[in-house]
Amino acid sequence: MNSHNEKPKVRFLVGFMTVLDLCRGGIHLLHRVQMGRNASSLLDRARSAEAGGNLLRAEESLSLYLGLKREDSSAWTWYARLTDERTKEKRGRERVFLVNEEALRKNPDDRKLERRCAELAIELERHNISYQGLAMPCCMVATPDRIQLGSMAERGAPAIWNGPDCQAFRDQLSSDHPPEVCRSCSIYSGTF
């Protein structure tokens, strides 16, 4: 007798959970569609805020927009410029560098962004070059026999900076598994 009463309850529960999942999926899809439609209003808000001199609001609006439209290369360029203009204190310059670097990834042929990334890297002392012109990721490496990212003397700074070795190093550095040379570094681990 119990097994006959249990079957309808299980069927009802399975049906109810299925309907609930479908509703949840529909709501999520509707939200994404609405956000995509409203993304252009975030650009309008950013333009208006910048025209009114409110760079913080413009930057915030662009950040929200790029959360929805991550591949918009022109918005990344604009966001990088605003972030750079608005953030002058030393503490925030690292973020400025990272935003400019992402903008350069989205705009690999933009020489102005490329130059700005190089200037920011120098400003932040994110470079180390051996006497032979070999680029190393930081001053703690000390010698290019431990790790080097290419010859700036032969290829130039932009080619090294945007090259596969440097890109792979940056990707690994921002992952949960940093490059071997960084794992024992007191600066990287914060014990210096």
C-alpha positions in Angstrom: 0.0 0.0 0.0 2.9 2.4 0.7 4.5 1.8 -2.6 1.3 2.9 -4.5 1.2 6.1 -2.5 4.9 6.8 -3.0 4.8 6.6 -6.8 2.5 9.6 -7.3 4.5 11.6 -4.8 7.8 10.8 -6.6 6.2 11.6 -10.0 4.8 14.9 -8.7 8.2 15.8 -7.2 10.1 15.0 -10.5 7.5 17.0 -12.5 7.7 19.9 -10.1 11.5 20.0 -10.2 11.4 19.8 -14.0 9.0 22.7 -14.2 11.1 24.7 -11.7 14.3 24.1 -13.7 12.5 25.2 -16.9 11.2 28.4 -15.2 14.7 29.1 -13.8 16.3 28.7 -17.2 13.6 30.9 -18.8 14.1 33.6 -16.3 17.9 33.5 -16.8 17.5 33.7 -20.6 15.1 36.6 -20.3 17.5 38.4 -18.0 20.4 38.0 -20.4 18.3 39.2 -23.4 17.1 42.3 -21.4 20.7 43.1 -20.2 22.0 42.8 -23.8 19.3 45.1 -25.0 20.1 47.6 -22.3 23.9 47.5 -22.8 23.7 50.4 -25.2 22.1 52.5 -22.4 25.3 52.0 -20.3 27.4 53.4 -23.2 25.0 56.4 -23.4 25.4 56.9 -19.6 29.2 56.7 -19.9 29.3 59.3 -22.7 27.0 61.6 -20.8 29.0 61.2 -17.6 32.3 61.8 -19.4 30.9 64.9 -21.1 29.8 66.2 -17.7 33.2 65.6 -16.2 32.2 62.7 -14.0 34.9 60.2 -15.0 34.2 57.9 -12.1 30.6 57.4 -13.3 31.7 57.0 -16.9 34.3 54.4 -15.8 31.7 52.5 -13.7 29.2 52.5 -16.6 31.9 51.2 -19.0 32.9 48.5 -16.5 29.2 47.3 -16.4 28.9 47.4 -20.2 32.1 45.4 -20.6 30.8 42.8 -18.2 28.0 42.3 -20.8 30.0 42.9 -24.0 33.5 41.7 -23.2 34.6 41.6 -26.9 33.8 45.3 -27.7 37.4 46.4 -28.6 36.5 50.1 -28.9 34.9 50.2 -25.5 38.0 48.6 -24.0 40.1 51.3 -25.5 37.8 54.0 -24.1 37.7 52.3 -20.7 41.5 52.1 -20.6 41.8 55.8 -21.4 39.3 56.8 -18.7 40.9 54.5 -16.1 44.3 56.1 -16.9 43.0 59.6 -16.8 41.0 59.1 -13.5 43.6 57.1 -11.6 46.7 59.1 -10.7 47.6 57.7 -7.3 50.4 55.1 -7.3 48.2 52.4 -5.6 45.8 52.4 -8.5 48.3 52.4 -11.3 48.6 48.6 -11.4 44.9 48.4 -12.2 45.4 51.0 -14.9 48.2 48.8 -16.4 46.0 45.7 -16.3 43.0 47.5 -18.0 45.3 48.8 -20.7 46.8 45.4 -21.1 43.3 43.9 -21.6 42.5 46.7 -24.0 45.6 45.9 -26.0 44.6 42.2 -26.2 41.3 43.3 -27.7 43.1 45.7 -30.0 46.4 44.0 -30.9 47.2 46.5 -33.8 46.6 49.6 -31.7 50.1 51.2 -31.5 49.0 53.9 -29.1 47.7 51.3 -26.6 50.9 49.3 -27.2 53.0 52.3 -26.3 50.9 53.1 -23.3 51.3 49.6 -22.0 55.0 49.9 -22.4 55.1 53.3 -20.6 53.0 51.9 -17.8 55.2 48.9 -17.5 58.2 51.2 -17.1 56.3 53.5 -14.7 55.5 50.4 -12.5 59.1 49.1 -13.0 57.7 45.9 -14.6 60.7 45.2 -16.6 64.2 43.9 -16.4 66.6 43.8 -19.3 70.0 42.1 -19.3 73.1 43.8 -20.8 72.6 41.6 -23.9 69.1 43.0 -24.4 67.3 39.9 -23.1 63.9 40.6 -21.4 63.3 39.0 -18.0 60.0 39.2 -16.2 61.3 41.0 -13.1 64.5 42.2 -11.3 64.4 39.2 -8.9 65.2 36.8 -11.8 68.7 38.5 -11.9 70.1 36.6 -14.9 68.5 35.5 -18.2 69.8 31.9 -17.7 66.9 31.3 -15.2 64.1 32.7 -17.5 64.0 35.1 -20.4 61.2 36.2 -22.7 63.2 37.1 -25.8 65.7 39.6 -27.2 64.5 43.2 -27.1 67.7 44.1 -28.9 66.7 41.9 -31.9 62.9 42.1 -31.8 62.0 45.3 -30.0 59.9 45.8 -26.8 56.4 45.6 -28.5 57.2 42.2 -30.2 58.5 40.8 -26.9 55.6 42.2 -24.9 52.9 40.9 -27.2 54.8 37.7 -28.1 53.7 34.2 -27.1 56.4 33.7 -24.3 55.4 36.9 -22.5 51.7 36.2 -23.0 52.1 32.7 -21.6 54.1 34.0 -18.7 51.4 36.6 -17.8 48.6 34.0 -18.2 50.5 31.6 -15.9 51.2 34.4 -13.4 47.5 35.2 -13.1 46.5 31.6 -12.7 46.6 29.3 -9.6 49.9 27.9 -10.9 52.5 30.6 -11.2 55.7 30.1 -13.2 58.3 28.0 -11.4 60.7 31.0 -11.1 58.0 32.9 -9.1 57.1 30.2 -6.7 60.1 30.7 -4.4 60.1 34.5 -4.8 59.8 36.5 -1.7 58.2 39.5 -3.5 55.6 37.2 -5.2 54.8 35.5 -1.9 54.7 38.8 -0.1 57.4 37.9 2.5 60.0 40.4 1.2 
